[in-house]
């Protein structure tokens, strides 16, 4: 049930977009709000501020004004004439165009997240989607900066199956142990009954011997005296105890 609840959770916060200044590509507060079919969902509240100026060095390092989580500049980057790697071009274009309040322990991760947000904006602007480019940047910021719970159901399902398998194994071991113990107990009970029959026979012989006149006893019989019969109890199954009962024959 916990897995179902976690995997079906939906973000309840949103990314607030604030547009400041004059921007190209028909970007304004009104056009961005009109382009939003619904608020950009997020696992934690975020504020994206869109500005028309170049960011300062402190803002690029994440020292943003209170209430601002992402600062995005719409100022067009200078065209690069040098041939460089794609990663280098991305870093150069986003160098003074985006700033993110530090979220990760590794500052390099904040830099990569900022580049992804700027890429989402830059790609859509290149297609002529001005207000939608800002919305795309907000959606990317939500993905990068608001980690939600794991949405995959497989870990929960595998954990449940493993727990059931272990439970079934433990129950089978317990039932086998109980069956073995009951079988030993039944054998012990049968042995006790046979032993009780033997003891009764011995007592009957003893009583018969003592009841016969000494003159009529068979030759070679032992002289009359105390006769002891050993009685053995085995109860409970893990305890054994024996005792003797002595009967003195009557004087001749």
Sine and cosine of phi, psi and omega as CSV:
sin_phi,cos_phi,sin_psi,cos_psi,sin_omega,cos_omega
0.00,0.00,-0.61,0.79,0.06,-1.00
-0.89,0.46,-0.67,0.75,0.03,-1.00
-0.89,0.46,-0.65,0.76,0.02,-1.00
-0.89,0.45,-0.69,0.73,-0.01,-1.00
-0.90,0.44,-0.70,0.71,-0.06,-1.00
-0.92,0.39,-0.69,0.72,-0.08,-1.00
-0.96,0.27,-0.28,0.96,0.02,-1.00
-0.97,-0.23,0.08,1.00,0.02,-1.00
-0.92,0.39,0.56,-0.83,0.05,-1.00
-0.85,-0.52,0.58,-0.81,0.02,-1.00
-0.89,0.46,0.66,-0.75,-0.05,-1.00
-0.95,-0.31,-0.13,0.99,0.04,-1.00
-0.99,-0.13,-0.05,-1.00,-0.03,-1.00
-0.51,-0.86,0.26,-0.97,0.06,-1.00
-0.99,-0.13,0.88,-0.47,0.03,-1.00
-1.00,0.03,0.74,-0.67,-0.05,-1.00
-0.94,-0.33,0.81,-0.58,0.03,-1.00
-0.85,-0.53,0.84,-0.54,-0.02,-1.00
-0.96,-0.27,0.84,-0.54,0.00,-1.00
-0.87,-0.50,0.68,-0.74,0.09,-1.00
1.00,0.05,-0.14,-0.99,-0.01,-1.00
-0.98,-0.22,0.78,-0.62,-0.12,-0.99
-0.81,-0.59,0.48,-0.88,0.14,-0.99
-0.97,0.23,-0.02,-1.00,0.09,-1.00
0.88,0.47,0.46,0.89,0.06,-1.00
0.86,0.51,0.59,0.81,0.01,-1.00
-1.00,-0.08,0.85,-0.53,0.08,-1.00
-0.44,-0.90,0.13,-0.99,0.00,-1.00
-0.88,0.47,-0.65,0.76,-0.05,-1.00
-0.93,0.36,-0.71,0.71,-0.04,-1.00
-0.93,0.36,-0.56,0.83,0.04,-1.00
-0.92,0.38,-0.69,0.72,0.02,-1.00
-0.91,0.42,-0.56,0.83,0.04,-1.00
-0.94,0.35,-0.52,0.85,0.01,-1.00
-0.97,0.25,-0.29,0.96,-0.01,-1.00
-0.99,0.12,0.92,-0.40,0.11,-0.99
-0.95,0.32,-0.58,0.81,0.04,-1.00
-0.44,-0.90,0.37,-0.93,0.00,-1.00
-0.85,0.53,0.52,-0.85,0.04,-1.00
-0.96,0.28,0.89,-0.45,-0.05,-1.00
-0.95,0.31,0.52,-0.85,-0.01,-1.00
-0.45,-0.89,0.46,-0.89,0.02,-1.00
-0.98,0.20,-0.28,0.96,0.10,-0.99
-0.56,-0.83,0.47,-0.88,-0.04,-1.00
-0.88,0.47,0.74,-0.68,0.04,-1.00
-0.73,-0.69,0.50,-0.87,0.05,-1.00
-0.82,-0.58,0.86,-0.51,0.05,-1.00
-0.97,-0.25,0.88,-0.48,0.03,-1.00
-0.96,-0.27,0.81,-0.59,0.01,-1.00
-0.97,-0.26,0.84,-0.54,-0.04,-1.00
-0.83,-0.55,0.33,-0.94,-0.02,-1.00
-0.97,-0.23,0.22,0.98,-0.04,-1.00
-0.90,-0.43,0.22,-0.98,0.07,-1.00
-0.98,0.20,0.65,-0.76,-0.05,-1.00
-0.97,0.22,0.56,-0.83,0.06,-1.00
-0.98,0.22,0.17,-0.99,-0.01,-1.00
-0.90,0.44,-0.64,0.77,0.02,-1.00
-0.91,0.42,-0.64,0.77,0.02,-1.00
-0.92,0.39,-0.60,0.80,0.05,-1.00
-0.90,0.44,-0.49,0.87,-0.01,-1.00
-1.00,0.07,-0.01,1.00,0.07,-1.00
0.98,-0.20,0.06,1.00,0.05,-1.00
-0.99,0.11,0.99,0.15,-0.09,-1.00
-0.98,-0.17,0.29,-0.96,0.02,-1.00
-0.92,0.40,0.46,-0.89,0.03,-1.00
-0.84,0.55,0.66,-0.75,-0.01,-1.00
1.00,0.05,0.01,1.00,0.02,-1.00
-0.90,-0.44,0.83,-0.56,0.03,-1.00
-0.98,-0.22,-0.57,0.82,0.04,-1.00
-0.73,-0.69,0.75,-0.66,0.05,-1.00
-0.89,-0.46,0.87,-0.49,-0.09,-1.00
-0.87,-0.50,0.77,-0.64,0.03,-1.00
-0.98,-0.19,0.71,-0.71,0.03,-1.00
-0.99,-0.12,0.10,0.99,0.03,-1.00
-0.90,0.43,0.74,-0.68,-0.06,-1.00
-0.91,0.41,0.70,-0.71,0.02,-1.00
-0.96,0.29,0.42,-0.91,0.05,-1.00
-0.95,0.32,0.74,-0.68,0.02,-1.00
-0.90,0.45,0.69,-0.73,-0.03,-1.00
-0.99,-0.12,0.79,-0.61,0.02,-1.00
-1.00,-0.10,-0.26,0.97,-0.01,-1.00
-0.99,0.13,0.63,-0.77,0.06,-1.00
-0.99,0.11,0.85,-0.53,-0.04,-1.00
-0.60,-0.80,0.16,-0.99,0.04,-1.00
-0.92,0.40,0.39,-0.92,-0.03,-1.00
-0.88,0.48,-0.69,0.72,0.00,-1.00
-0.88,0.48,-0.62,0.78,0.01,-1.00
-0.92,0.38,-0.65,0.76,0.03,-1.00
-0.90,0.44,-0.68,0.73,0.03,-1.00
-0.85,0.52,-0.74,0.68,-0.03,-1.00
-0.90,0.44,-0.62,0.78,-0.01,-1.00
-0.93,0.37,-0.67,0.74,-0.02,-1.00
-0.92,0.38,-0.59,0.81,-0.04,-1.00
-1.00,-0.01,0.06,1.00,-0.14,-0.99
-0.86,0.52,-0.74,0.67,-0.03,-1.00
-0.87,-0.50,0.43,0.90,-0.04,-1.00
-0.92,-0.39,-0.23,0.97,-0.03,-1.00
-0.54,-0.84,0.62,-0.78,0.09,-1.00
-0.71,-0.71,0.66,-0.75,-0.05,-1.00
-0.78,-0.62,0.74,-0.67,0.10,-1.00
-0.89,0.45,0.75,-0.67,-0.09,-1.00
-0.81,0.58,0.76,-0.65,0.00,-1.00
-0.86,-0.52,-0.65,0.76,-0.10,-1.00
-1.00,-0.06,0.35,-0.94,0.05,-1.00
-0.94,0.35,-0.54,0.84,0.02,-1.00
-1.00,-0.05,0.89,-0.46,0.01,-1.00
-0.86,0.52,-0.45,0.89,0.02,-1.00
-0.89,0.45,-0.53,0.85,0.03,-1.00
-0.93,0.37,-0.59,0.81,0.08,-1.00
-0.89,0.46,-0.64,0.77,0.01,-1.00
-0.90,0.44,-0.69,0.72,0.01,-1.00
-0.90,0.43,-0.67,0.74,0.03,-1.00
-0.88,0.48,-0.66,0.75,0.04,-1.00
-0.89,0.45,-0.64,0.77,0.04,-1.00
-0.90,0.44,-0.63,0.78,0.02,-1.00
-0.91,0.41,-0.65,0.76,0.04,-1.00
-0.89,0.45,-0.70,0.71,0.02,-1.00
-0.91,0.42,-0.62,0.79,0.03,-1.00
-0.88,0.47,-0.68,0.73,0.02,-1.00
-0.87,0.50,-0.64,0.77,0.04,-1.00
-0.94,0.34,-0.73,0.68,-0.12,-0.99
-0.90,0.43,-0.65,0.76,-0.02,-1.00
-0.90,0.44,-0.69,0.73,-0.03,-1.00
-0.95,0.31,-0.56,0.83,0.08,-1.00
-0.90,0.43,-0.63,0.78,0.03,-1.00
-0.89,0.46,-0.41,0.91,0.04,-1.00
-1.00,0.00,0.00,1.00,0.01,-1.00
1.00,0.03,0.24,0.97,0.00,-1.00
-0.99,-0.17,1.00,0.05,-0.06,-1.00
-0.93,0.38,-0.93,0.37,0.00,-1.00
-0.87,0.50,-0.62,0.79,0.01,-1.00
-0.92,0.39,-0.44,0.90,0.06,-1.00
-0.91,0.42,-0.63,0.77,0.05,-1.00
-0.92,0.40,-0.66,0.76,0.04,-1.00
-0.89,0.46,-0.67,0.74,0.03,-1.00
-0.89,0.46,-0.63,0.78,0.06,-1.00
-0.90,0.44,-0.64,0.77,0.04,-1.00
-0.91,0.42,-0.65,0.76,0.03,-1.00
-0.91,0.42,-0.64,0.76,0.03,-1.00
-0.92,0.40,-0.62,0.78,0.05,-1.00
-0.89,0.46,-0.62,0.79,0.04,-1.00
-0.89,0.45,-0.65,0.76,0.00,-1.00
-0.93,0.36,-0.61,0.79,-0.11,-0.99
-0.99,0.13,-0.56,0.83,-0.20,-0.98
-0.93,-0.37,-0.01,1.00,0.00,-1.00
-0.72,-0.69,0.99,0.16,0.01,-1.00
-0.93,0.38,0.82,-0.57,0.07,-1.00
-0.99,-0.15,-0.06,-1.00,0.02,-1.00
-0.93,0.38,0.35,-0.94,0.03,-1.00
-0.89,0.45,0.83,-0.55,-0.09,-1.00
-1.00,-0.01,-0.11,0.99,-0.01,-1.00
-0.98,0.19,0.71,-0.70,-0.01,-1.00
-1.00,0.05,-0.24,0.97,-0.09,-1.00
-0.87,0.49,-0.71,0.70,0.02,-1.00
-0.85,0.52,-0.63,0.78,0.01,-1.00
-0.93,0.37,-0.66,0.75,-0.01,-1.00
-0.91,0.41,-0.70,0.72,0.01,-1.00
-0.91,0.41,-0.61,0.79,0.05,-1.00
-0.89,0.45,-0.65,0.76,0.02,-1.00
-0.91,0.42,-0.69,0.72,0.01,-1.00
-0.89,0.46,-0.68,0.74,0.02,-1.00
-0.88,0.47,-0.66,0.75,0.03,-1.00
-0.89,0.45,-0.65,0.76,0.03,-1.00
-0.91,0.41,-0.64,0.76,0.01,-1.00
-0.90,0.44,-0.71,0.71,0.01,-1.00
-0.90,0.43,-0.62,0.78,0.02,-1.00
-0.90,0.43,-0.69,0.72,0.02,-1.00
-0.89,0.45,-0.65,0.76,0.02,-1.00
-0.90,0.43,-0.70,0.72,0.00,-1.00
-0.90,0.44,-0.64,0.76,0.01,-1.00
-0.92,0.40,-0.64,0.76,0.02,-1.00
-0.90,0.45,-0.64,0.77,0.04,-1.00
-0.90,0.43,-0.66,0.75,0.00,-1.00
-0.91,0.41,-0.66,0.75,0.01,-1.00
-0.92,0.40,-0.63,0.77,0.03,-1.00
-0.91,0.42,-0.66,0.75,0.04,-1.00
-0.89,0.46,-0.67,0.74,-0.01,-1.00
-0.92,0.40,-0.63,0.78,0.02,-1.00
-0.90,0.45,-0.68,0.74,0.03,-1.00
-0.89,0.45,-0.66,0.75,0.00,-1.00
-0.91,0.42,-0.66,0.75,0.01,-1.00
-0.91,0.41,-0.61,0.79,0.05,-1.00
-0.90,0.44,-0.68,0.73,0.05,-1.00
-0.89,0.45,-0.63,0.78,-0.01,-1.00
-0.91,0.41,-0.64,0.77,0.03,-1.00
-0.90,0.43,-0.67,0.74,0.04,-1.00
-0.89,0.46,-0.65,0.76,0.01,-1.00
-0.90,0.43,-0.65,0.76,0.02,-1.00
-0.89,0.45,-0.68,0.74,0.03,-1.00
-0.89,0.45,-0.64,0.76,0.03,-1.00
-0.90,0.43,-0.63,0.78,0.03,-1.00
-0.89,0.47,-0.63,0.78,0.01,-1.00
-0.92,0.40,-0.67,0.74,0.04,-1.00
-0.90,0.44,-0.65,0.76,0.02,-1.00
-0.91,0.42,-0.63,0.78,0.03,-1.00
-0.89,0.45,-0.62,0.79,0.05,-1.00
-0.89,0.45,-0.65,0.76,0.03,-1.00
-0.90,0.44,-0.69,0.72,-0.01,-1.00
-0.89,0.46,-0.66,0.75,0.01,-1.00
-0.90,0.44,-0.65,0.76,0.04,-1.00
-0.88,0.47,-0.68,0.73,0.02,-1.00
-0.89,0.45,-0.66,0.75,0.02,-1.00
-0.91,0.41,-0.62,0.78,0.03,-1.00
-0.90,0.44,-0.67,0.74,0.05,-1.00
-0.89,0.45,-0.64,0.77,-0.01,-1.00
-0.90,0.43,-0.72,0.70,0.00,-1.00
-0.90,0.44,-0.66,0.75,0.02,-1.00
-0.88,0.47,-0.67,0.74,0.02,-1.00
-0.88,0.48,-0.71,0.71,-0.04,-1.00
-0.95,0.32,-0.42,0.91,-0.02,-1.00
-0.99,0.17,-0.31,0.95,-0.02,-1.00
-0.98,0.18,0.61,-0.79,0.06,-1.00
-0.87,0.49,0.73,-0.69,-0.04,-1.00
-0.81,0.59,-0.54,0.84,-0.02,-1.00
-0.94,0.34,-0.38,0.92,-0.04,-1.00
-0.99,-0.10,0.00,1.00,0.00,-1.00
-0.96,0.29,0.49,-0.87,-0.01,-1.00
-0.88,0.48,0.48,-0.88,0.02,-1.00
-0.91,0.40,0.50,-0.86,-0.01,-1.00
0.99,0.11,0.05,1.00,0.03,-1.00
-0.95,0.30,0.51,-0.86,0.01,-1.00
-0.92,0.38,0.50,-0.87,0.00,-1.00
-0.88,0.47,0.47,-0.88,0.00,-1.00
-0.89,0.46,0.57,-0.82,-0.01,-1.00
0.04,-1.00,-0.09,-1.00,0.01,-1.00
-0.91,0.41,0.75,-0.66,0.05,-1.00
-0.92,-0.39,0.76,-0.65,-0.07,-1.00
-0.90,-0.43,0.71,-0.71,0.05,-1.00
-0.90,-0.43,0.81,-0.58,0.00,-1.00
-1.00,0.07,0.81,-0.59,0.03,-1.00
-0.92,-0.40,0.72,-0.69,-0.07,-1.00
-0.89,-0.46,0.81,-0.59,0.11,-0.99
-0.94,-0.35,0.64,-0.77,0.13,-0.99
-0.77,-0.64,0.98,0.20,-0.02,-1.00
-0.41,-0.91,0.81,-0.59,-0.03,1.00
-0.92,0.39,-0.10,-1.00,-0.15,-0.99
-0.91,0.42,-0.44,0.90,-0.08,-1.00
-0.99,-0.11,0.11,0.99,0.00,-1.00
-0.80,-0.60,0.64,-0.77,0.04,-1.00
-0.81,-0.59,0.67,-0.75,-0.02,-1.00
-0.51,-0.86,0.64,-0.77,0.02,-1.00
-0.79,-0.61,0.43,-0.90,0.05,-1.00
-0.55,-0.83,0.25,-0.97,0.01,-1.00
-0.84,-0.54,0.64,-0.77,0.11,-0.99
-0.87,-0.50,0.85,-0.53,-0.07,-1.00
-0.96,-0.27,0.70,-0.72,0.03,-1.00
-0.84,-0.55,0.82,-0.57,-0.03,-1.00
-1.00,-0.02,0.73,-0.68,0.03,-1.00
-0.95,0.31,0.54,-0.84,0.02,-1.00
-0.92,0.39,0.49,-0.87,-0.02,-1.00
-0.90,0.44,0.58,-0.81,-0.03,-1.00
-0.94,0.34,0.00,0.00,0.00,0.00
